[in-house]
Amino acid sequence: MASDRIIAAIDIGTTKICVLVGRVTQGRPIQILGTGIMPANGLSKGVITDIEQASESIREAIRKAERPSGYTIRNAYVSVGGAHIGSQNCDGVAAIGRGDRPIIRDDLDRALENARAIPLSHNRQILHSIPREYTIDEQRNIKNPLGMIGYRLEVEAHVITGSRTAIQNIVRCVEDNNVQTAEIVLQPLASCEAVLTDDERRQGVALIDIGGGTTDLAIVFGGGFWETKVFPVGGNHISNDIGWALHVPFPAAEDAKVRYGHAVASEVPESDMLEMPVFGGEGHQRFSRRQLCQLVEERVTEMFEMVHKHVHDVGVADYLAAGIVLTGGCSDLSGIRTVAERVFGMPVRLGSPQSMAGRFESLTNPKFATAVGLLEWGRKKALAEPTVTPEGEAGPDGGFWWWLRSALNRLAP
């Protein structure tokens, strides 16, 4: 079919690298053709700390995804995260003229470009500039001004920035594997594409993506992004707490968190016991499971209170009619919804990606929300233009032809 596209996504997280290859068709769910998942080496809190190790992890994940899909990945939508991410809301203006012509796409682009004209240090770059709402001659709350008549167009945009160094290191790791980055996408924005409903976007919702090294926040209201924030704390910090308090190696603490952890310690019977290896000893030592869960509850509560404070500080708490959506690898921890409801005082649900077809049912786990969301993000871009992916290549339009068209577009007046 002429409307088919083959696109690829590379989610670079603190604990795992996930590569997906999917076929997107207008009006149909994404068909997953291949998936490659590898432990992430050379990363800390979402930031690359060892180029060679990170590149190797990405390489192996790409190979795993290419094998069942039958496609060679040449271009991919790539995620970025980390505490270096910042955001602010900015206004931009574009003069339309005498009000005798309809607003066109160029007018929207000029207004948004003016909103992007913010002072940045030499090591910062703009990742996204997302329109929140438009105003035409003092008429506010306009979502799509195309075709309307007016003298002055204003846009309120959410501008997201990141460390140029951190972003370039991600791009280098990907390109070291002969893959071009179609677009760098902030992780919580991608997760929103996979797990939020249209009603939640309109009514107001806070998505909290809890990964291994960071917790990402995205607030969506009226269909647009109003706030994004990355907190440098995640599921690994829970495991670290267990390791420090009980004097057990990190792998054992991580395994105990996943198998026995519960975010509400009082719901765990006092008689439950577990065994773990300890430092400086032989064999295993018995621990109270409730003791472990108290450590889990304290850290989870602290994480949510950190997010809750920020939500109130930016003044959007009263606009979240749809409540909270939890996603990410740590979101399926037992009892975590109960703690979130207690801290935020509003409805909480678990967000899992669903808009897929294919043989990979495990991708409905919340820990794959960002990876699936990257495909959703790419689907919107790929289906915007009537081009066909060359057979055997995965990317927004595929290899050489994608590069050639991009170069011609840059040269065109």
Secondary structure, 3 states (H helix, E strand, C coil): CCCCEEEEEEEECCCEEEEEEEEECCCCCEEEEEEEEEECCCEECCEECCHHHHHHHHHHHHHHHHHHHCCEECEEEEEECCCCCEEEEEEEEEECCCCCCECCHHHHHHHHHHHCCCCCCCCEEEEEEEEEEEEECCEEEECCCCCCECCEEEEEEEEEEEEHHHHHHHHHHHHCCCCEEEEEEEHHHHHHHHHCCHHHHHHCEEEEEECCCCEEEEEEECCEEEEEEEECCCHHHHHHHHHHHHCCCHHHHHHHHHHHCCCCHHHCCCCCEEEEECCCCCCEEEEEHHHHHHHHHHHHHHHHHHHHHHHHHCCCHHHCCCCEEEECCCCCCCCHHHHHHHHHCCCEEECCCCCEEECCHHHHCHHHHHHHHHHHHHHHHHCCCCCCCCCCEECCCCHHHHHHHHHHHHHCC
